[in-house]
Amino acid sequence: MTSVLHNCSTQGEFHLVAFSNYPHLQLAFIIGICFMYLISILGNLIILIIVCLAPKLHTPMYVFLCNLSVLDILYVSVISPKLLFIMITEDTSISYSQCLLQLFLYVFCAATEFYLLTTMAYDRYVAICVPLHYILLMNKLKCSLLSFVSWNLGAVNAMVYTLLISKLSFSDSKEINHLFCHMMSILKLSCGDSTHIGILIIVNGFTVGFMCMILIFSSYMRIISTILKIKTSSGRQKAFSRCSSHITTVLLFCLTSLSLNMKAENGQSEEQDKLLSMIYIGVVPMLNPLVYSLRNKNVITALRNILL
Ligand SMILES: *[C@@H]1O[C@H](CO)[C@@H](O)[C@H](O)[C@H]1NC(C)=O
């Protein structure tokens, strides 16, 4: 314990190991990540353009969807370009400030995405359970307020995490066995006692995650009970189609983030962790626009109107 404190410093740079343990798969990973990055950016840009150009889609649900798309673009751009750069140049270094910035933006995006999905669940609840009051309950002011709160709560979360991490000092070996400056991986490198920060981060993560999931879940319980009370099957289908895109996104997002964060923090799972986070940073932002465009009649109609 006495030797722990020497060789501690706050400056310097980190090294992101990424996939350098798999030299034979390097090229495949580069192509895969590049592909997912381009699809994510393109897909989300297309969603933004469609919603902007189609007056019919200027409803709260699609405006929140735009928020989500902006967030997804930011999210992938925080992680993928640096990761690609590291894999292509084989220069694994990332400066301390770059690492903190990546951490901040990554937490910001993840937390805000949770809040926005919760907001969208509320929007679907109002649309399906109290449709007559929809215009009144989801007015412009309230939508702006909800999105303002989502973005700012996310920023506060990220700020707290980043401040906590910036207080740490690190040992000489600064190798992060991950694809980006992931919080837990940085925490492992700190010298001195950081367990209380680790606990704080886990508790906060679970609180935010579970609170949002409980809110989303209770919205959907009411939505489902309302849908089940509808007499005709065509009416039921219609009501369901109004929330199916959102529920798909929620399931994707919650399942991946749960699977990523609930595992025990042990050494063997680090490699598994990296592969799982590929889903999280590559696949999820790519799927959102697909889910909303392929499964959503309004978006397809709007796209057709724009193109024809
Ligand atoms: C996000 O949502 C708010 C509130 O509905 C809206 O005013 C704002 O324009 C949206 N932002 C984007 C980038 O779509």
The ligand as an SDF file (V2000), in Angstrom:
LIG
                    3D

 14 14  0  0  0  0  0  0  0  0999 V2000
  -35.2380   19.2380  -30.0450 C   0  0  0  0  0  0  0  0  0  0  0  0
  -36.5210   19.3500  -29.4810 O   0  0  0  0  0  0  0  0  0  0  0  0
  -36.9480   20.6570  -29.1930 C   0  0  0  0  0  0  0  0  0  0  0  0
  -38.2750   20.6100  -28.4840 C   0  0  0  0  0  0  0  0  0  0  0  0
  -39.2760   19.9730  -29.1740 O   0  0  0  0  0  0  0  0  0  0  0  0
  -36.9950   21.4720  -30.4920 C   0  0  0  0  0  0  0  0  0  0  0  0
  -37.4000   22.7870  -30.2140 O   0  0  0  0  0  0  0  0  0  0  0  0
  -35.6200   21.4530  -31.1140 C   0  0  0  0  0  0  0  0  0  0  0  0
  -35.6580   22.1240  -32.3600 O   0  0  0  0  0  0  0  0  0  0  0  0
  -35.1410   20.0390  -31.3270 C   0  0  0  0  0  0  0  0  0  0  0  0
  -33.7790   20.0510  -31.7970 N   0  0  0  0  0  0  0  0  0  0  0  0
  -33.3970   19.4220  -32.8980 C   0  0  0  0  0  0  0  0  0  0  0  0
  -31.9930   19.5650  -33.2730 C   0  0  0  0  0  0  0  0  0  0  0  0
  -34.1460   18.7640  -33.5520 O   0  0  0  0  0  0  0  0  0  0  0  0
  1  2  1  0
  1 10  1  0
  2  3  1  0
  3  4  1  0
  3  6  1  0
  4  5  1  0
  6  7  1  0
  6  8  1  0
  8  9  1  0
  8 10  1  0
 10 11  1  0
 11 12  1  0
 12 13  1  0
 12 14  2  0
M  END
$$$$
